[in-house]
């Protein structure tokens, strides 16, 4: 699969690059950001995947989160894909900010007209890692995943649906129980149809109830002044209750005064990089 380099910027002795490729899974051109730490010039490095939230592209995280210094120090390759297929000419794809373009929700759609292109779950789980491992100095056995909001939901479900695939998982303000919130009902209903039992396969709170073991160390940061927390879109309490019941370790930190923005993410990003490095460099 041919990669076309879109940009390259030196950063903390490594390089922040953006590439474009033709996705077989999504049937369109896709971009992703990749940070190659200085260590990648001489050694194979573990990979940390970041999943962004609604309306985002590959740019938000790489320009706003301030993760590069910690990633360079810990020798982690960090990959930040886009949040949906782009330019598929599907009727209605650009009508709303929380469905369609920029809002792939990390599911494999089963409904027309979305099912041909909107396969972000399989793209993140299979196609993207194969592409990264084939083209960059990675250790394919060592990968972890984290994300924000819709991407926090994506990170949690990918880790929970694929035991052992990821060494660790973390999230900032994740959508924890999408079958119970407005964002989730709109997206899951649109992509998967009206049968709510099908939605449960993409709901972290439901998935954790049947997770086969407790070898998953979950870190979640949540801003206490997050407008989407108070609006009932994120529902972390439901997820924590399900984890507690299953004895799955979750560190949940409610951060006083912080909102849903990248200012919040930038404040705690080093803690998350450190969390993953503990497992990826073990």
C-alpha positions in Angstrom: 0.0 0.0 0.0 1.6 3.2 -1.2 2.1 6.0 1.3 2.4 9.7 0.3 4.1 12.0 2.7 2.1 15.2 3.2 4.3 16.9 5.8 7.3 16.4 8.0 8.4 18.6 10.9 11.4 18.0 13.3 10.2 17.9 16.9 12.1 17.0 20.0 14.8 15.3 17.8 12.2 13.1 16.2 9.8 13.8 13.3 6.1 14.6 13.3 4.8 13.5 9.8 1.5 13.2 8.1 0.9 10.6 5.4 -2.0 9.9 3.0 -3.0 6.5 1.6 -5.8 4.8 -0.2 -7.8 2.8 2.3 -9.2 -0.6 1.1 -11.5 -0.7 4.2 -13.0 2.8 3.8 -12.8 3.1 0.0 -11.3 6.6 0.1 -8.1 8.5 0.7 -7.2 8.8 4.4 -4.6 10.8 6.3 -2.8 9.9 9.5 -0.3 11.7 11.7 2.7 9.7 13.0 5.4 10.8 15.4 8.7 9.0 15.0 10.8 9.5 18.2 14.6 9.8 17.9 14.9 6.2 19.1 13.2 5.0 15.9 16.3 5.8 13.9 18.1 2.9 15.4 15.6 0.6 17.1 12.1 -0.8 16.7 9.6 1.1 18.9 6.2 0.3 20.4 3.2 2.1 18.9 0.6 4.1 20.7 -2.6 4.9 18.8 -4.6 8.0 19.5 -8.3 8.3 18.5 -9.8 11.8 18.3 -13.3 13.0 19.0 -16.2 14.4 17.0 -15.3 16.9 14.2 -11.6 16.3 14.5 -9.1 15.3 11.8 -5.5 13.9 12.2 -4.4 17.5 12.9 -6.1 18.3 16.3 -4.0 16.0 18.4 -0.6 16.5 16.7 -0.9 20.3 16.9 -2.7 20.8 20.3 -1.9 18.0 22.7 1.8 18.7 23.4 2.7 15.0 23.6 5.9 15.0 21.6 8.4 15.5 24.4 7.1 12.6 26.5 6.8 10.4 23.4 10.4 11.2 22.5 11.7 10.5 26.0 9.8 7.1 26.3 10.7 6.1 22.7 7.1 5.7 21.6 5.8 6.0 18.0 2.4 7.8 18.2 -0.2 7.4 15.4 -3.2 9.7 15.1 -5.7 8.7 12.3 -8.6 10.7 11.0 -12.1 10.2 12.6 -14.1 9.1 9.6 -13.9 8.5 5.8 -13.8 11.7 3.8 -15.4 12.8 0.5 -17.4 9.6 -0.1 -20.3 11.6 -1.7 -22.9 9.9 0.5 -26.1 11.9 0.8 -26.2 13.6 4.2 -22.6 12.9 5.2 -21.9 16.6 5.8 -25.3 17.6 7.3 -24.4 17.5 11.0 -21.3 17.6 13.1 -22.1 14.6 15.2 -22.9 12.1 12.4 -21.2 11.3 9.1 -18.0 13.2 8.2 -15.8 13.6 11.3 -18.1 11.3 13.3 -17.3 7.7 12.3 -17.8 6.6 15.9 -15.3 3.7 15.4 -17.9 1.2 14.3 -18.4 -0.9 11.2 -21.7 0.4 9.8 -24.3 -2.2 8.7 -26.9 0.2 7.3 -27.2 1.8 3.8 -25.8 4.1 2.7 -23.0 4.0 5.3 -21.9 0.4 5.3 -19.6 0.5 2.3 -17.3 3.3 3.7 -18.0 3.7 7.3 -15.8 0.9 8.7 -13.6 2.8 11.1 -13.6 -0.1 13.6 -11.9 -2.5 11.1 -9.7 0.3 9.8 -8.3 1.0 13.3 -8.1 -2.6 14.4 -6.6 -4.2 11.2 -5.8 -2.0 8.2 -4.0 0.9 9.9 -1.7 -1.3 12.2 -0.7 -3.5 9.2 0.1 -0.3 7.2 2.1 1.2 10.1 4.0 -2.1 10.8 4.9 -2.5 7.1 6.3 1.0 6.7 7.8 2.1 10.0 10.3 0.7 12.5 7.7 -0.7 14.9 7.5 -3.7 17.3 4.2 -5.2 16.2 3.8 -7.0 19.5 3.8 -3.8 21.5 0.8 -1.5 20.9 -1.5 0.5 23.1 -4.5 2.8 22.5 -6.0 6.0 23.9 -8.4 8.7 22.8 -10.7 11.6 23.6 -14.5 11.8 23.8 -15.8 9.8 20.8 -12.2 8.6 20.5 -12.1 7.6 24.2 -15.1 5.5 23.4 -13.2 4.0 20.4 -10.1 3.2 22.5 -12.2 1.5 25.2 -14.2 -0.6 22.9 -11.1 -1.6 20.8 -9.3 -2.7 24.0 -12.4 -4.5 25.4 -13.3 -6.3 22.2 -9.8 -7.5 21.5 -8.3 -8.9 24.8 -4.5 -9.0 24.7 -4.2 -6.9 21.5 -3.3 -3.7 23.3 -1.0 -3.6 26.3 -2.9 -0.7 27.9 -5.7 1.7 27.4 -6.6 5.2 28.5 -9.1 7.9 27.7 -9.9 11.6 28.2 -13.6 12.3 28.8 -14.8 9.2 26.9 -18.3 8.5 25.8 -18.6 5.5 28.2 -22.2 4.3 27.6 -23.3 5.4 24.1 -26.5 3.3 24.1 -27.7 5.6 26.8 -26.8 9.1 25.5 -28.0 11.3 22.6 -24.7 11.2 20.6 -24.6 7.5 20.8 -28.3 6.9 20.0 -27.9 9.1 16.9 -24.7 7.5 15.6 -25.4 3.9 16.5 -29.0 4.1 15.2 -27.8 5.6 12.0 -24.9 3.3 11.4 -26.2 0.1 12.9 -30.0 0.3 12.5 -32.8 0.3 15.1 -32.0 -3.0 16.9 -30.5 -1.7 20.1 -29.0 -5.2 20.9 -26.6 -4.6 18.0 -25.4 -1.3 19.6 -24.2 -3.1 22.7 -21.2 -4.6 20.7 -19.9 -1.0 20.6 -20.7 0.1 24.1 -17.8 0.0 26.6 -20.1 -0.3 29.6 -21.8 -3.3 28.1 -18.6 -4.9 26.8 -16.8 -4.7 30.2 -19.5 -6.9 31.7 -18.3 -9.8 29.6 -14.6 -9.0 29.4 -12.8 -12.3 30.0 -10.1 -11.3 32.5 -8.9 -8.4 34.6 -5.5 -7.9 32.9 -6.3 -4.4 31.6 -5.2 -1.3 33.4 -7.6 1.5 32.5 -6.8 5.2 33.1 -9.5 7.8 32.6 -9.3 11.5 33.1 -12.5 13.6 33.2 -12.9 17.3 33.6 -15.3 18.2 36.3 -16.5 21.3 34.4 -17.0 19.4 31.1 -20.3 20.7 29.6 -20.8 17.2 28.0 -20.5 15.5 31.4 -23.3 17.6 32.8 -25.3 17.1 29.7 -25.3 13.3 30.2 -23.3 12.5 27.0 -20.3 10.8 28.7 -21.8 8.7 31.7 -18.5 7.6 33.3 -20.3 6.5 36.5 -22.1 3.7 34.5 -18.7 2.4 33.2 -17.0 2.6 36.6 -19.8 0.7 38.2 -19.5 -2.1 35.6 -15.7 -2.2 36.0 -16.1 -2.4 39.8 -18.6 -5.3 39.5 -16.2 -7.2 37.2 -13.1 -6.3 39.4 -11.4 -4.7 36.4 -8.9 -2.1 37.6 -9.8 1.5 36.5 -8.2 4.7 37.7 -10.8 7.4 37.3 -9.6 11.0 38.0 -12.2 13.8 38.1 -10.2 16.9 37.4 -11.5 20.1 39.2 -12.2 23.0 36.9 -11.3 21.4 33.6 -13.5 21.3 30.5 -13.7 19.1 27.4 -11.0 20.9 25.4 -7.4 20.2 24.3 -6.3 22.5 27.2 -7.5 19.7 29.5 -5.8 17.1 27.4 -2.5 19.0 27.2 -2.5 19.3 31.0 -2.6 15.5 31.6 -1.1 14.1 28.4 2.2 13.3 30.1 0.5 11.1 32.7 -1.1 9.1 29.9 2.1 8.7 27.9 3.8 7.5 31.1 0.9 5.1 31.8 1.3 3.5 28.4 5.1 3.5 28.5 5.0 1.5 31.7 3.4 -1.4 29.8 4.9 -0.8 26.3 8.5 -0.7 27.6 8.1 -3.4 30.2 
